[in-house]
Amino acid sequence: LPDEIREGDRIRVRAGDVVPVDGRIVDGRSYVDESSLTGEARPVVKGEGDAVYAGTTALDGALTLDVTAVAEDRRLARVEQMMRRALERPPRIARLTDRILRGLIPGVVVLALGTFGVWWMLAGAAKALYVALSVVLITCPCALGIAIPLALTVALERAGREGILLRGGRSLLDLARVRAVALDKTGTLSSPTSASVAVEREGRVPAGAGAAAPDASTVLRRAAAVEQGTRHALSRALVEAAEARGLTLPAVRDVTTHSGAGVLGTVVEAGEARRVGVGNEHLLDRLGVTPPSTLDDRARREADDGRTVLYVVEGERVVALVTVEERAAPHAGAVVSALRARTDAVVVLTGDRAPAARRLAGRLGVPAEAGLSPTAKVERLEALRSEHGPVAMVGDGINDAAAMAEADVGIALSTGAPVSMEAADVTLYTPDLRLVPWLQRLARRTDRVIRQNLWWTFGYNAIGLGLAVFGLLHPIAAVVVMTLSSLLVTGNAFRLKREEGPDVEGPSS
């Protein structure tokens, strides 16, 4: 059990298990999925001497670890501590109505008593009571008391209909004032499981004696057949790409996984069996094969450009490269454009590799900072706040939790890690990024409605109070005006129910 593990212990993590503690590998090799903790989109090969962290997943190989940190010393625990410290800070926007009402009610009492005293001396007790009653009635805080909470309640209900859950009205008002937005990359703006797959084939390299190299569709079909039984995101990307192209996968047998290297299997087509391998350079080393120089050069260029490269081996030859690239989330370009139109700065903060971040950022036209730890993300948010003002953070992973808690408004996707939703002020239960600029628009409209209600309430009170103090307002008229004011404030707040939802036909990227 994780609670029984102590620093210095040696533990065994099976393929497919979540690593329970921080440790250093003493035996074994595996692809490790660190996306939720670091933002790294593709699984990382970890072998002897490498560090692994709690919350990551060993995908295809067993690992033996020497435990280096448990309990509160784990990297994951430190992220949670940062998040909780940020959440414990007092709200940045106090409740406006509470501050006003705390001073208004005593002020009305003093004003009514003073008015009563003056009019008693001028016109007697009957007139003084008449005027003082008008003062109390016209300053009744009914409209003021509902001006803010009613508008917020209507707006929160409207957001809920779109699948958005907010911690409270304060989060909505904070979002209305946001001047900078930071977005996570992996899982937020892009998805490693919906990747774009390209096949690069070396036509001059034969697949066998006297045989031509297989075409791109054949390469992808055979590679996907071998990969379809494995767990990590690259395998899913290949299978999804083959399905999207309508390719029928051939039968496969004797599939073996080489931890941290790739997969080998026997593909059976038209009664012919051929050994097919899909993996990285470690697989080539194990098989003792060398890729053609043209493919090897192309593999390095693709990796430098932010793509993930897999070699495809048939028999004893490398016949092709399969390159996997993250695909931008639906409407990501339109979302970034909308946010840039409403704020002073939009940036991408990610723990992923710089080439992958630059590639996505170039497509979306937004600056990106790569290789950031959770602490570095928090520091970058603080810098954005000092430069531009209130800041929002949109993310989905464990590595985003501390940043979302630090931000004036944290926005989490429900498909992400539970700790990120706990840290966030807003959770999007509908996986549509267009809800982010839509919610900001709703927040700003709500803020305008609240300001309109307050201006009307204070204006009506100021004019009515002046008339009442000078004895020009009948108590019954004061009741009528007060009632009409409350109705006007209510009607203005309910206009928020008619806010249109995100444009479902908007552009996608």
Secondary structure as the mmCIF struct_conf table of DSSP 4:
data_model
#
loop_
_struct_conf.conf_type_id
_struct_conf.id
_struct_conf.beg_label_comp_id
_struct_conf.beg_label_asym_id
_struct_conf.beg_label_seq_id
_struct_conf.end_label_comp_id
_struct_conf.end_label_asym_id
_struct_conf.end_label_seq_id
HELX_RH_3T_P HELX_RH_3T_P1 PRO A 2 GLU A 4
TURN_TY1_P TURN_TY1_P1 GLU A 7 GLY A 8
STRN STRN1 ARG A 10 VAL A 13
TURN_TY1_P TURN_TY1_P2 ALA A 15 GLY A 16
HELX_LH_PP_P HELX_LH_PP_P1 ASP A 17 ASP A 17
STRN STRN2 VAL A 18 VAL A 18
HELX_LH_PP_P HELX_LH_PP_P2 VAL A 19 VAL A 19
BEND BEND1 VAL A 21 VAL A 21
STRN STRN3 ASP A 22 ASP A 27
STRN STRN4 SER A 30 ASP A 33
HELX_RH_AL_P HELX_RH_AL_P1 SER A 35 THR A 38
BEND BEND2 ALA A 41 ARG A 42
STRN STRN5 VAL A 44 LYS A 46
TURN_TY1_P TURN_TY1_P3 GLU A 48 GLY A 49
STRN STRN6 ALA A 51 VAL A 52
TURN_TY1_P TURN_TY1_P4 ALA A 54 GLY A 55
STRN STRN7 THR A 57 ALA A 58
BEND BEND3 ASP A 60 GLY A 61
STRN STRN8 LEU A 63 ALA A 69
HELX_RH_3T_P HELX_RH_3T_P2 ALA A 71 ASP A 73
BEND BEND4 ARG A 74 ARG A 74
HELX_RH_AL_P HELX_RH_AL_P2 ARG A 75 LEU A 87
TURN_TY1_P TURN_TY1_P5 GLU A 88 GLU A 88
BEND BEND5 ARG A 89 ARG A 89
HELX_LH_PP_P HELX_LH_PP_P3 PRO A 90 PRO A 91
BEND BEND6 ARG A 92 ILE A 93
HELX_RH_AL_P HELX_RH_AL_P3 LEU A 96 ALA A 123
HELX_RH_AL_P HELX_RH_AL_P4 ALA A 125 ILE A 138
TURN_TY1_P TURN_TY1_P6 THR A 139 THR A 139
TURN_TY1_P TURN_TY1_P7 PRO A 141 PRO A 141
HELX_RH_AL_P HELX_RH_AL_P5 CYS A 142 ARG A 161
TURN_TY1_P TURN_TY1_P8 GLU A 162 GLY A 163
STRN STRN9 ILE A 164 LEU A 166
BEND BEND7 ARG A 167 ARG A 167
HELX_RH_AL_P HELX_RH_AL_P6 GLY A 169 ALA A 176
TURN_TY1_P TURN_TY1_P9 ARG A 177 ARG A 177
STRN STRN10 ALA A 180 LEU A 183
TURN_TY1_P TURN_TY1_P10 LYS A 185 LYS A 185
STRN STRN11 THR A 186 THR A 186
TURN_TY1_P TURN_TY1_P11 GLY A 187 LEU A 189
STRN STRN12 SER A 190 ARG A 201
TURN_TY1_P TURN_TY1_P12 GLY A 203 ARG A 204
BEND BEND8 VAL A 205 VAL A 205
BEND BEND9 ALA A 207 ALA A 207
STRN STRN13 GLY A 208 GLY A 208
TURN_TY1_P TURN_TY1_P13 ALA A 209 GLY A 210
STRN STRN14 ALA A 211 ALA A 211
HELX_LH_PP_P HELX_LH_PP_P4 ALA A 212 PRO A 214
HELX_RH_AL_P HELX_RH_AL_P7 ALA A 216 GLU A 227
TURN_TY1_P TURN_TY1_P14 GLN A 228 GLY A 229
BEND BEND10 HIS A 232 HIS A 232
HELX_RH_AL_P HELX_RH_AL_P8 ALA A 233 ALA A 244
TURN_TY1_P TURN_TY1_P15 ARG A 245 GLY A 246
HELX_LH_PP_P HELX_LH_PP_P5 LEU A 247 PRO A 250
STRN STRN15 ALA A 251 HIS A 258
TURN_TY1_P TURN_TY1_P16 SER A 259 ALA A 261
STRN STRN16 GLY A 262 GLU A 269
TURN_TY1_P TURN_TY1_P17 ALA A 270 GLY A 271
STRN STRN17 GLU A 272 GLY A 279
HELX_RH_AL_P HELX_RH_AL_P9 GLU A 281 LEU A 287
TURN_TY1_P TURN_TY1_P18 GLY A 288 GLY A 288
HELX_RH_AL_P HELX_RH_AL_P10 SER A 293 ASP A 304
TURN_TY1_P TURN_TY1_P19 ASP A 305 GLY A 306
STRN STRN18 THR A 308 GLU A 314
TURN_TY1_P TURN_TY1_P20 GLY A 315 GLU A 316
STRN STRN19 ARG A 317 ALA A 328
HELX_LH_PP_P HELX_LH_PP_P6 ALA A 329 ALA A 329
TURN_TY1_P TURN_TY1_P21 PRO A 330 HIS A 331
HELX_RH_AL_P HELX_RH_AL_P11 ALA A 332 ARG A 342
BEND BEND11 THR A 343 ASP A 344
STRN STRN20 ALA A 345 LEU A 349
BEND BEND12 GLY A 351 ASP A 352
HELX_RH_AL_P HELX_RH_AL_P12 ALA A 354 LEU A 364
TURN_TY1_P TURN_TY1_P22 GLY A 365 GLY A 365
STRN STRN21 ALA A 368 GLU A 369
BEND BEND13 GLY A 371 GLY A 371
HELX_RH_AL_P HELX_RH_AL_P13 PRO A 374 HIS A 388
BEND BEND14 GLY A 389 PRO A 390
STRN STRN22 VAL A 391 GLY A 395
BEND BEND15 GLY A 397 GLY A 397
HELX_RH_AL_P HELX_RH_AL_P14 ILE A 398 GLU A 406
BEND BEND16 ALA A 407 ASP A 408
STRN STRN23 VAL A 409 LEU A 413
TURN_TY1_P TURN_TY1_P23 SER A 414 THR A 415
BEND BEND17 GLY A 416 GLY A 416
HELX_RH_AL_P HELX_RH_AL_P15 PRO A 418 ALA A 423
BEND BEND18 ASP A 425 ASP A 425
STRN STRN24 VAL A 426 LEU A 428
BEND BEND19 THR A 430 THR A 430
TURN_TY1_P TURN_TY1_P24 LEU A 433 ARG A 434
HELX_RH_AL_P HELX_RH_AL_P16 LEU A 435 VAL A 469
TURN_TY1_P TURN_TY1_P25 PHE A 470 GLY A 471
BEND BEND20 LEU A 473 LEU A 473
HELX_RH_AL_P HELX_RH_AL_P17 PRO A 475 PHE A 494
HELX_RH_3T_P HELX_RH_3T_P3 ARG A 495 ARG A 498
TURN_TY1_P TURN_TY1_P26 VAL A 504 GLU A 505
BEND BEND21 GLY A 506 GLY A 506
#
